[in-house]
Amino acid sequence: MKTSCIVRIVAACVMLGATLTVAHTQVRDFKPVTEQMLRNPNPADWIHWRRTQDAWGYSPLNQITRANVGQLQLAWSWPMMTGADEAAPLLYNGVMYLPSPSGIQAIDAATGDFIWELKRGGVARRNLALYGENIYAGTGEAHLIAVNAATGKLVWDQTVADAKLGYKYTSGPIIAKGKVVAGMTGCERFKDDVCFISAHDAQTGKELWRTSTVARPGEPGGETWGDLPLRRRAGSDAWIPGSYDPVSNVIFWGTAQAKPWASAQRGTDGAALYTNSTLALDADTGKMVWYYQHFPAESHDLDEVFERILVDSGDRRSVFSMGKSGILWELDRKTGKFLSAFDLGYQNVVTLDSKTGHVTYRAETVPKLDTRVEY
């Protein structure tokens, strides 16, 4: 049996099936997770996929230092459910919750003792969300599910999109103002629809709003795809979880490249909004507050879809991101205005104007039909 491992202070090796709860016991004295707890987690907890809603991925715990890290030893190990994993477990009140393509497990973080297991094939492997009494997850069949965090029992199962069209979740959702918000992927296939980010009622799974990540014909930005019909507008997957600023009530999310990757294959050299962009969305309505496109008319699979990290420095409120290009971007969180960019120097596809953020493709790197490209 193939297994994969997760390591934090303790090491967990975290081992597919139908929807079935196997429980030896349940989480005792479970206390619902509140909005305030998500905004300011207990230092000992990790209740968001990057611990806090600003996506810092930073723990304030200080028991492990440079001086003593070499003394860490294995405390226990645990076989995860089968399947390829990129798991970011949640930790709440001493219980670790583990996502896997074959289900979700809860184990005692101090001892490694098994608590419960939900066997369900296709659970998105990257992350879970925790809010109220439930664990929330996405699935490879484009469903969102809610699972009782104390017992492991399925609470609701919501079909969000048609998996037969290629839609799927490869990551779980986040929580924003009590809503379960998730980004759809699987948009490399042509169809009369596009990828999107959607919000759902935490109690029922009912969809509350949906925002397309591709500009449709006749809508603002639609002209950036030239005269391509909706069926030929693909990509802009939103496959990495976003961030949330509770003060402004705005969600920040990254989008992936247009597909086919090369503009020559797409048949248009337009910017193809809202691919390779940072999107700022109103958490109540899903309305796009602003967008910033990092790579217009991208042709090299330079995903800009990764984490959006929210940083406050004095009066400066920024959102930082970095994609495959190795360019670090800083945008104004309120307006989307470009503030700064730093090229680490590993890419040779574009020239970056660090004062304006404008990128210019090097002519020799732009793919052309029936022409060999070397760079």
N, C-alpha and C positions, 0 to 999 in steps of 0.2 A: 504494500500500500504506500502510495506517495504521500508524504507529509511535508509541511512547511513550518517555519519557525518564526516566532515573534519574541523579541527580547526587550524587557524594560528592567528595572532593578531585579525583579525575578525574571526567569526565562520561561516563556510559554511556548511549547510546540503546539501550535493550534491546528483533526482528521476529516454522498449525495442521496436524496430521497424525496418522497411526497411530503405534503404539509402534515407533520405529525410531531406532537410534543412528547418528549421522553423526559420525565422528571423524577429525580430521586428525592427532591425536596423543593422548596421554593425560597425565594429571598425573604428573609425575616425582617419585619419592621421597615418595609420599604416606604420611603417618603417621596411623594411626587416631586418632580423637578419643576421649579417655577421659572418664570421669566427673569426674576431677580437673580436666581442661582446661575442661569445661563450668562447673564451679564457680568457676574462676579463670582466665578466658581471657587469653591473651597480649594486651597492650594494642593490638597491631597487628592483631588478628583481630576478627572480628564473627561468632561461630559460633552465635549464638542470634538469633531474630528481633528481639529487643530487646537484643542483645549478651550480657546476663547473665540467669540464671534468675529474678532478682528483678524483671525487666522495666523496669529504669531507663532503658534506651535512651540511655545516657551513655558517651561515649568518654573515657578518661583521657589520650589523646594531647593534646599541648599545643603543637605546632608552628604551628597556625593560631590567631591571636589577633585581637582587635578591631583591633589596629594593622595587621596584614598581610592580613586577609581580602580586602580590596579589590584585592589584587595577584594573586589566583588567576586562572588562565587555563585554557582548555580544553587538556587533554593528549591526549585521543583520544575518539572516539565509536564506538558500536557499535549496529547496528540490532537491536532485540529482535524476537522472533517476534510474529506478529500476535495481536491481541486486546486487550481493555480490561485495563489493568494497574493494580495498586496494590502493586507489587513491593517487598519488603524483601529485597535480596540478602544472601547470606552471603559472608563473606570469610575464607578460611583459608589461611595459608601462601602468600599471594600470588596465590591463585586466587579469582575471584568466581563464585558460583553464582547463576543468575538464574531465578526462576520466571516462567512465562507460561502463559496459557490454552492455548497450543499446544505446551508442552513445557518442558524445562529446558536451560539452556546453562551451560557452564563456559568462562570466558575468563581470560586472563592480566591481572591487575589493574594491572600496571605498564605494559603495552604495548597492551592491548586485543586481543591476538592470540587468535584462536579456538582452543579446545582440543577440546571435543566438544559434541554436541547430542543430546538425546533428544527426538524428535518424538512427542508423545502429546497428542491433543486432550483438553481438559477439566481440565488441571492447575489446582488452586486457586491463585489469583493473588496472594495476600498474602504467603505465607512458605513457607520450607522448614525442615527440621530436619536437623542433621548429628550423626552419632554413629557410632563405630567406623569402618568403611570406607564407610558408606552415606549418601546423601542420602535424606530421607523427604519425601513430599508427599501431599496429599489430591487428590481429583479431583471433578469435577462429577457423576460417576456413583456417588458414595459409595464409592469405593475408596480404600485407602491403598496406596502403592507405595514400594518401596525401590530405589534406583539406585546402582550402584557409583560412588563419587565420583571415582575415578581414571580410569575408562574410559567412564562414561555408560551402561553396560549395565544393563538391567532385572534386578534380583535376585529380587524377588517382587512379586505383585499380589494384594492381598487385598480381596475384596468385603465391605464392612462392613454395608451396608443396601441395600434395594431401591430403586433410582432411580426405578422406575415409580410408587412411592408418593410421590415428591417429594423423597426424601432426597438430600442432596448435601453436599459440602464446599466452602466458599468460602474457607477458610484451611487452611494446613497444620498439622501436629502440633507438639508440643514433646516433649522428652525428659525423663523423670523416673525416676531410679533405673534406668536402662537400658531403660525401657519407652517405646514410642511412644504418646503420649496425644493424642487428638484430639476436638474437639467437633463434633457433628453439627448440621446446619441443614436447611432445607427442610421445616419443620413447620407451615406455614400451612394445609396441607390436612388435612381430617378423615380419620382412618384408625384402625384398632384397634392403634395403637402410638404412641409419643411420642419426642421428641428425647432425646439421651443424650450422655454423655461416655464414651469407651472407651479401654482400654489394650491394647497389642498387643506381642507378642514381637518384639524388634528383628531377630532372625535369620530368622524365618519369617512374621511378620505375624499369627500365630495370636492370636485374642482372648483376653485374660487376665481382664478384668472389664469390666462395663458398668454405669453408673449413670444411671438415668432423671433427667431434669431437670424432669419433671412428676410430681407425686404421684398415684399411681394409686388407683382406688377400693379401699377396704379397707386401704390402707397408711397409715402416719403422714403426716398432712397431706392425705390424700385428701379429707377432709370440707371443705377450703377451696375446693373446686370445686362445692360443693353436691351435688346428686344427678345431676350430669352424668355420663353413661357415658364410658368411656375414649375412645370414638370422637369425642366432642365436646370433648376436652381437647387443645387445640393450642397451639403456640407454645413459648416457653421455649428457643428455639434457643441454641446455645452456639458462636456463629460467630466469636468472636475468641479467639485462643490464650490459654491461662492462664499462670500463674506457678508456680514450684516452690521450696519451701524444703527443701533437703537436710538441714538440721539436725533439723527436726521430721518430715521425710518426708511433707509435706502439699502437695497441689496446690490452688491457688486459681483459681477460674474464675467468670466472670460469665455470667448468663443474660439473655435478651431478654424482651420483653413477652408476655403471653398473647394468643391470637388466637381469635376476632376481637378487635380492639383494645378496643372499648368493652364494659364489663361488661354494659350493657343488651342488646347483641347476643349476648353469651355466655349470657344468661339467668340469671346469678347474680352477686351482689355480693360473693362470698367473696374471700379473699386470693389464691386461685389459685397456691398454692405449686407449684414453686419458681421462678416467673417473677420477673424483675427482681430477682434475688438474687445475693449472693456465696456460692459454695459452697466449703467446705473438704473435700477428699477425701483419704483415706488412699491413698498411692501404691501400696501393696502389694495392697490389696483393693478399692479404689474406695468403701469405706464412707464415708458422709457423717459427717464429724467434727462439723461445725456448718454452719448456714446463717444468713444475715441477709437479710431481704427489705426492700429499700429503698423500693419502691412497691407496697404491697398493693393488690389489685383495680385495677391500673393500667388506664387507659382512654384514653391519649393517645399511644401509641407512644413512651413515654419510655424507650428502651433503656438498661439499666444493664449492658450486656454487655461494655464495653470493658476495657482493660488493668487488671490487678490489680498494683499496684506495692508491693513489700515494702520496708519501711523500719525500720531499727533505730536507736533513739535512747536511749542509756543502757540501762536495763532495759526500755524500752518497745519491744515488737515489734508493728508495725502493718502493716495492709494498706490501701492507699489506692485509691480508684477515683472516677471521675466519668462520669456518663452524659449523655444529651442535655439533661437538666434544668439542667446547669451547677452542680450541687451536689457539692462535694468531700466524700467520706465517708472517715472513718478508723475502722477496726475493730481490735479486739484479735486478733492473728493466732492465738493459742492457743485462745481461747474464742468468738470472734465477737461479743463484747460491743461495743456502740456506745461509741466514745470521743469523737468530735467530728464536726461537719458544718459546712460553710460554703457558703452560697448566694451565688453570684456576682451574683444579682439580675436574671438575664435571663429567668426564667420567671415566669408569673403563674397557674399551675395549682394549686399547693399552698402551704400555709403550713407552714414548717419550724420545729419546736421544736429549736433547736440544742443544748439541754441533754440532751434525750432521744433525738433523732433521729426522733421521731414526725412524720409528715406528715399534714396534713389537707387534703383536697380542697376547694377553694372551690366552694360549691354551684352557682354559676352556670356553672362550667366542666364539670360532669359531664354527658356526653351522655345524652339520653333519647330513646326511640323517637319518631319523627314530630315532633320538636321541634327548632327551629333553635337552635344554640348559638353565641353570640358572646362573645368575651372578648379 
